[in-house]
Amino acid sequence: MRALHHPDANSVDLATVLNALADPVRLEVVRQLAESDGVVCGGLSVPVSMSTLSHHLKVLREAGLLRVIPQGSFRRHELRMTELEQRFPGVISSIIRSCPAPSVRPEQQPR
């Protein structure tokens, strides 16, 4: 498997980060990662195809928001929260706090 490029935290640009977070699917991915203490090994729940999700994860990785670590046939996705908070104090945590979990539609509620 080819090694993935992760930008150095000091080279991450705020405009690039904000642009990556401007998409609702990517914002939801980051929210889910933050909710799970920053690490997911494949359990993201977003209403897009796997290929579209892969694209969104790539954008987040290239923007410096995620670190992706291959683990066998899975990829571990880590939110680079500590590094981002050092680079842009309070920005990412404020964005995540302002993005509530999606509400469950009545037809999706357990019976």
Backbone as a chain_set.jsonl record, in Angstrom:
{"seq": "MRALHHPDANSVDLATVLNALADPVRLEVVRQLAESDGVVCGGLSVPVSMSTLSHHLKVLREAGLLRVIPQGSFRRHELRMTELEQRFPGVISSIIRSCPAPSVRPEQQPR", "coords": {"N": [[0.847, -1.184, 0.0], [0.537, 2.198, -0.785], [2.246, 4.909, 0.756], [0.652, 7.459, 2.664], [0.323, 10.984, 2.288], [0.676, 13.378, 4.788], [0.153, 16.608, 5.754], [2.551, 18.682, 7.423], [1.86, 19.935, 10.632], [2.516, 22.612, 11.12], [2.466, 23.704, 8.622], [-0.115, 23.752, 7.861], [-2.843, 25.487, 6.578], [-5.17, 27.921, 7.598], [-7.323, 28.81, 5.958], [-7.529, 26.695, 4.14], [-8.246, 24.602, 5.854], [-10.734, 25.57, 6.792], [-12.121, 25.661, 4.374], [-12.213, 22.931, 3.76], [-13.895, 22.107, 5.808], [-16.245, 23.299, 5.084], [-17.994, 21.765, 3.665], [-20.934, 19.907, 4.232], [-20.923, 17.074, 4.601], [-18.234, 16.467, 5.121], [-17.9, 17.998, 7.421], [-19.618, 16.609, 9.114], [-18.263, 14.159, 9.245], [-15.947, 14.952, 10.648], [-17.181, 15.773, 13.017], [-18.193, 13.306, 13.931], [-15.775, 11.954, 14.298], [-14.641, 13.523, 16.34], [-16.502, 13.057, 18.345], [-16.014, 10.39, 18.86], [-13.676, 10.369, 20.278], [-11.733, 11.043, 18.462], [-10.833, 8.931, 16.842], [-11.516, 6.572, 14.33], [-12.117, 3.46, 12.923], [-13.414, 2.748, 10.554], [-16.119, 3.011, 11.053], [-17.836, 5.159, 10.196], [-20.777, 7.042, 9.746], [-22.369, 8.249, 7.223], [-24.452, 9.752, 4.707], [-23.51, 8.882, 2.033], [-21.935, 7.342, -0.835], [-19.355, 4.776, -0.675], [-17.167, 5.449, -2.299], [-17.478, 8.202, -2.562], [-17.275, 8.952, 0.114], [-14.621, 8.22, 0.534], [-13.368, 10.144, -1.052], [-14.057, 12.491, 0.394], [-12.709, 11.964, 2.797], [-10.098, 12.027, 1.872], [-9.85, 14.741, 1.138], [-10.091, 15.923, 3.676], [-7.826, 14.821, 4.899], [-5.734, 15.843, 3.28], [-6.057, 18.521, 3.83], [-5.111, 18.639, 6.335], [-6.561, 17.909, 8.545], [-7.025, 15.251, 9.237], [-5.351, 12.2, 10.139], [-4.41, 9.359, 8.496], [-4.073, 5.972, 8.954], [-2.97, 3.016, 7.698], [-4.174, -0.177, 8.605], [-3.84, -3.293, 8.294], [-6.458, -4.543, 6.415], [-7.984, -2.374, 6.87], [-8.406, 1.173, 7.45], [-7.259, 3.419, 9.76], [-8.681, 6.288, 11.008], [-7.747, 9.318, 12.228], [-8.51, 12.195, 14.024], [-6.745, 15.149, 13.973], [-6.694, 16.68, 16.373], [-5.26, 17.725, 18.662], [-2.924, 18.79, 17.478], [-4.106, 20.632, 15.714], [-5.437, 22.334, 17.48], [-3.276, 23.465, 18.751], [-2.161, 24.86, 16.64], [-4.276, 26.513, 15.713], [-5.73, 27.913, 18.068], [-8.675, 27.051, 19.739], [-10.321, 27.241, 17.452], [-11.058, 24.913, 15.851], [-12.29, 23.305, 17.809], [-14.415, 24.986, 18.517], [-15.887, 25.056, 16.136], [-16.641, 22.368, 15.934], [-18.198, 22.099, 18.275], [-20.336, 23.729, 17.564], [-21.731, 22.292, 15.756], [-24.3, 20.354, 15.796], [-25.318, 16.95, 16.509], [-26.893, 15.069, 13.921], [-30.437, 15.044, 13.75], [-32.677, 12.336, 14.477], [-34.851, 11.005, 12.162], [-38.417, 10.409, 12.367], [-39.126, 7.905, 11.138], [-36.812, 6.508, 11.444], [-36.455, 5.981, 14.078], [-35.952, 3.683, 16.784], [-38.116, 0.908, 17.431]], "CA": [[0.0, 0.0, 0.0], [1.273, 3.447, -0.929], [2.229, 5.777, 1.937], [-0.203, 8.63, 2.522], [0.928, 12.261, 2.666], [0.003, 14.168, 5.81], [0.898, 17.861, 5.878], [3.082, 19.062, 8.721], [0.892, 20.81, 11.303], [2.92, 24.015, 10.991], [2.215, 24.185, 7.262], [-1.563, 23.736, 7.625], [-3.373, 26.829, 6.358], [-6.524, 28.048, 8.139], [-8.303, 28.893, 4.86], [-7.691, 25.339, 3.601], [-9.018, 23.866, 6.856], [-12.124, 26.043, 6.768], [-12.701, 25.227, 3.106], [-12.525, 21.498, 3.892], [-15.029, 21.966, 6.729], [-17.423, 23.969, 4.529], [-18.899, 20.751, 3.114], [-21.674, 19.284, 5.341], [-20.51, 15.679, 4.822], [-16.932, 16.497, 5.787], [-18.136, 18.506, 8.769], [-20.197, 15.491, 9.872], [-17.174, 13.2, 9.488], [-15.124, 15.513, 11.72], [-17.998, 15.726, 14.238], [-18.199, 11.918, 14.394], [-14.437, 11.647, 14.806], [-14.489, 14.2, 17.628], [-17.383, 12.368, 19.278], [-15.42, 9.09, 19.183], [-12.327, 10.667, 20.775], [-10.806, 11.311, 17.383], [-10.352, 7.768, 16.096], [-12.512, 5.661, 13.763], [-11.5, 2.455, 12.038], [-14.344, 2.318, 9.529], [-17.501, 3.117, 11.488], [-18.451, 6.456, 9.932], [-22.135, 6.929, 9.238], [-22.748, 9.418, 6.43], [-25.331, 9.319, 3.61], [-22.849, 8.936, 0.735], [-21.329, 6.07, -1.24], [-17.997, 4.576, -0.173], [-16.208, 6.197, -3.111], [-17.629, 9.609, -2.2], [-16.7, 9.084, 1.449], [-13.16, 8.184, 0.357], [-12.98, 11.469, -1.547], [-14.159, 13.438, 1.501], [-11.622, 11.67, 3.73], [-8.869, 12.507, 1.233], [-9.842, 16.208, 1.263], [-9.805, 16.23, 5.073], [-6.423, 14.459, 5.148], [-4.863, 16.793, 2.59], [-6.202, 19.816, 4.499], [-4.409, 18.544, 7.608], [-7.482, 17.599, 9.638], [-6.987, 13.825, 9.581], [-4.211, 11.326, 9.889], [-4.942, 8.06, 8.092], [-3.059, 4.954, 9.194], [-3.4, 1.687, 7.253], [-4.067, -1.267, 9.576], [-4.336, -4.465, 7.586], [-7.383, -4.184, 5.344], [-8.715, -1.19, 7.292], [-7.645, 2.407, 7.655], [-7.599, 4.113, 11.007], [-8.8, 7.723, 10.762], [-7.558, 10.065, 13.464], [-8.645, 13.646, 13.98], [-5.506, 15.747, 14.486], [-7.234, 17.73, 17.23], [-4.222, 18.368, 19.481], [-2.081, 19.599, 16.59], [-4.896, 21.747, 15.183], [-5.699, 23.275, 18.573], [-2.033, 24.219, 18.968], [-1.969, 25.741, 15.477], [-5.387, 27.471, 15.666], [-6.387, 27.721, 19.365], [-10.114, 27.223, 19.88], [-11.079, 27.315, 16.202], [-11.657, 23.627, 15.473], [-13.211, 22.88, 18.866], [-15.625, 25.824, 18.41], [-16.646, 24.587, 14.972], [-17.232, 21.07, 16.276], [-19.267, 22.331, 19.255], [-21.472, 24.396, 16.93], [-22.339, 21.388, 14.778], [-25.005, 19.32, 16.56], [-25.557, 15.65, 15.879], [-28.12, 15.102, 13.117], [-31.592, 14.474, 14.449], [-33.201, 11.094, 13.917], [-36.197, 11.168, 11.607], [-39.353, 9.479, 13.014], [-39.102, 6.571, 10.551], [-35.551, 5.866, 11.812], [-36.41, 5.729, 15.508], [-36.171, 2.276, 17.137], [-39.479, 0.607, 17.933]], "C": [[0.889, 1.243, 0.0], [1.142, 4.29, 0.341], [1.381, 7.015, 1.657], [0.535, 9.875, 2.996], [0.045, 12.955, 3.7], [0.791, 15.469, 5.963], [1.396, 18.079, 7.303], [2.11, 20.065, 9.344], [1.235, 22.287, 11.148], [2.676, 24.578, 9.597], [0.725, 24.223, 6.93], [-2.071, 25.176, 7.604], [-4.828, 26.901, 6.838], [-7.579, 28.092, 7.04], [-8.562, 27.515, 4.261], [-8.518, 24.481, 4.551], [-10.483, 24.27, 6.805], [-12.832, 25.644, 5.479], [-13.081, 23.746, 3.173], [-13.746, 21.291, 4.776], [-16.309, 22.61, 6.215], [-18.42, 22.983, 3.945], [-19.603, 20.033, 4.271], [-21.256, 17.837, 5.626], [-19.173, 15.657, 5.554], [-17.055, 17.023, 7.214], [-18.713, 17.403, 9.657], [-19.149, 14.432, 10.177], [-16.319, 13.688, 10.651], [-15.886, 15.479, 13.042], [-18.002, 14.313, 14.808], [-16.839, 11.507, 14.954], [-14.221, 12.284, 16.18], [-15.312, 13.495, 18.701], [-16.796, 11.029, 19.723], [-13.983, 9.24, 19.664], [-11.295, 10.721, 19.67], [-10.344, 10.143, 16.555], [-11.527, 6.921, 15.614], [-11.797, 4.724, 12.816], [-12.51, 1.927, 11.031], [-15.803, 2.508, 9.88], [-18.137, 4.474, 11.283], [-19.821, 6.253, 9.299], [-22.532, 8.237, 8.547], [-23.516, 8.934, 5.203], [-24.705, 9.46, 2.223], [-22.265, 7.561, 0.419], [-19.907, 5.976, -0.676], [-16.981, 5.379, -0.982], [-16.281, 7.69, -2.799], [-17.044, 9.868, -0.815], [-15.171, 9.084, 1.369], [-12.643, 9.528, -0.13], [-12.995, 12.486, -0.407], [-13.029, 13.223, 2.513], [-10.283, 12.16, 3.179], [-8.758, 14.028, 1.364], [-9.49, 16.603, 2.697], [-8.348, 15.926, 5.428], [-5.488, 15.487, 4.536], [-4.932, 18.194, 3.194], [-5.504, 19.822, 5.857], [-5.284, 18.207, 8.79], [-7.388, 16.158, 10.12], [-5.61, 13.235, 9.368], [-4.834, 9.96, 9.587], [-3.811, 7.049, 8.199], [-3.597, 3.608, 8.721], [-3.161, 0.653, 8.351], [-4.675, -2.508, 8.939], [-5.227, -4.031, 6.443], [-8.228, -2.953, 5.699], [-7.793, 0.01, 7.338], [-8.165, 3.068, 8.908], [-7.589, 5.601, 10.704], [-8.736, 8.451, 12.095], [-7.718, 11.554, 13.206], [-7.402, 14.238, 14.641], [-5.837, 16.931, 15.407], [-6.146, 18.457, 18.024], [-3.355, 19.288, 18.637], [-2.827, 20.824, 16.074], [-5.19, 22.789, 16.253], [-4.445, 24.079, 18.909], [-1.833, 25.246, 17.857], [-2.998, 26.869, 15.443], [-6.201, 27.341, 16.958], [-7.884, 28.042, 19.341], [-10.934, 27.156, 18.613], [-11.8, 25.993, 15.904], [-12.642, 23.159, 16.536], [-14.503, 23.699, 18.832], [-16.503, 25.379, 17.247], [-17.352, 23.285, 15.301], [-18.379, 21.244, 17.269], [-20.506, 22.94, 18.609], [-22.215, 23.489, 15.963], [-22.997, 20.226, 15.525], [-25.137, 18.019, 15.771], [-26.844, 15.733, 15.075], [-29.269, 14.471, 13.897], [-32.075, 13.226, 13.72], [-34.615, 11.357, 13.418], [-37.116, 10.125, 12.242], [-39.288, 8.056, 12.445], [-37.827, 5.81, 10.895], [-35.481, 5.511, 13.29], [-36.67, 4.249, 15.792], [-37.572, 2.072, 17.679], [-39.422, -0.267, 19.14]], "O": [[1.884, 1.303, 0.723], [0.064, 4.376, 0.929], [1.394, 7.55, 0.548], [1.279, 9.834, 3.976], [-1.164, 13.101, 3.514], [1.982, 15.43, 6.271], [0.731, 17.7, 8.267], [1.597, 20.945, 8.652], [0.338, 23.124, 11.054], [2.679, 25.795, 9.41], [0.338, 24.669, 5.85], [-1.769, 25.972, 8.493], [-5.628, 26.024, 6.511], [-8.631, 27.469, 7.178], [-9.699, 27.199, 3.911], [-9.386, 23.724, 4.116], [-11.369, 23.416, 6.779], [-14.021, 25.324, 5.499], [-14.147, 23.355, 2.699], [-14.548, 20.392, 4.522], [-17.357, 22.482, 6.848], [-19.584, 23.332, 3.749], [-18.934, 19.589, 5.205], [-21.238, 17.422, 6.785], [-19.005, 14.9, 6.51], [-16.375, 16.532, 8.115], [-18.336, 17.281, 10.823], [-19.152, 13.863, 11.268], [-16.001, 12.91, 11.55], [-15.298, 15.185, 14.082], [-17.836, 14.126, 16.013], [-16.76, 10.801, 15.958], [-13.676, 11.647, 17.081], [-14.862, 13.354, 19.838], [-17.053, 10.581, 20.841], [-13.166, 8.338, 19.479], [-10.112, 10.474, 19.907], [-9.537, 10.324, 15.643], [-12.424, 6.591, 16.39], [-10.972, 5.147, 12.006], [-12.458, 0.747, 10.687], [-16.665, 2.187, 9.062], [-18.917, 4.909, 12.13], [-19.998, 5.401, 8.429], [-22.966, 9.193, 9.189], [-23.266, 7.835, 4.71], [-25.292, 10.08, 1.337], [-22.121, 6.721, 1.307], [-19.332, 6.979, -0.252], [-16.037, 5.93, -0.416], [-15.254, 8.368, -2.774], [-16.39, 10.887, -0.597], [-14.509, 9.86, 2.057], [-11.601, 9.999, 0.326], [-12.049, 13.259, -0.256], [-12.46, 14.186, 3.025], [-9.437, 12.648, 3.929], [-7.683, 14.545, 1.67], [-8.686, 17.51, 2.913], [-7.713, 16.679, 6.166], [-4.555, 15.952, 5.191], [-3.98, 18.967, 3.085], [-5.325, 20.879, 6.461], [-4.814, 18.214, 9.928], [-7.646, 15.878, 11.291], [-4.822, 13.699, 8.544], [-5.68, 9.473, 10.337], [-2.738, 7.23, 7.623], [-4.574, 3.106, 9.277], [-2.087, 0.607, 8.951], [-5.88, -2.741, 9.036], [-4.813, -3.242, 5.593], [-9.086, -2.542, 4.918], [-6.57, -0.116, 7.273], [-9.37, 3.25, 9.083], [-6.596, 6.123, 10.197], [-9.565, 8.23, 12.978], [-7.127, 12.1, 12.275], [-7.054, 13.856, 15.758], [-5.32, 18.035, 15.231], [-6.124, 19.688, 18.049], [-3.08, 20.423, 19.024], [-2.266, 21.917, 16.001], [-5.195, 23.988, 15.972], [-4.538, 25.241, 19.305], [-1.387, 26.365, 18.109], [-2.661, 28.024, 15.182], [-7.263, 26.718, 16.945], [-8.299, 29.142, 18.977], [-12.155, 27.024, 18.692], [-13.018, 25.974, 15.727], [-13.72, 22.668, 16.202], [-15.578, 23.158, 19.093], [-17.727, 25.334, 17.37], [-18.529, 23.115, 14.984], [-19.423, 20.607, 17.123], [-21.621, 22.688, 19.067], [-23.236, 23.891, 15.406], [-22.34, 19.237, 15.849], [-25.075, 18.001, 14.542], [-27.792, 16.396, 15.496], [-29.084, 13.487, 14.613], [-31.902, 13.085, 12.509], [-35.464, 11.863, 14.152], [-36.644, 9.053, 12.621], [-39.385, 7.092, 13.205], [-37.75, 4.602, 10.67], [-34.558, 4.818, 13.717], [-37.501, 3.625, 15.132], [-38.142, 2.962, 18.31], [-40.462, -0.621, 19.695]]}, "num_chains": 1, "name": "protein.A"}
